[in-house]
Amino acid sequence: MKKMLPWLITILLAITLIVVAAFLLMNKWFSDDTGNAVNDTAQQVETKKLTADEIVAMTSEITDIKTNLADPDYIVSINFAFQLDTETAKEEFEKIKEIKIKPLIIKALADVKPQELNGAAGKDRLCSKLVNLINNTLTEGKLTQVEITNYILATI
């Protein structure tokens, strides 16, 4: 037994170190990266203080979007205001909003469950998702902000 005691201590120490290392590295390996891309993109977009006239000149609206959500028993009627970084970006946005932007919004809403839109956090997640989707379609300028201007959720 005396000859095995140093080996037992060494093996127990090695197992303990492996478990501690695995526990510390587990957060790195199994981290939740679902919202990090949205947060990174949102942080990259800088918002500067604009006057009311500048905001109006660089804001476009899409109204009366009515579509089903992921749960077919629910329908949403929603309006959006989109603030872009330049007036040329707004002009491009105006040209493609019915043929490119509105279908993106409808597809994004089709993946959302009614419970995910509850509260300000749910609406903010939807707006962040739309910023990422729409910025990928724009060739000039960037979309800086999306606001929900009207929102009605109803059961069918």
Summary of the structure (lengths in Angstrom):
residues: 156
radius of gyration: 24.5
end to end distance: 75.9
largest distance: 86.5
contacts: 403
relative contact order: 0.16
helix: 56%
strand: 22%
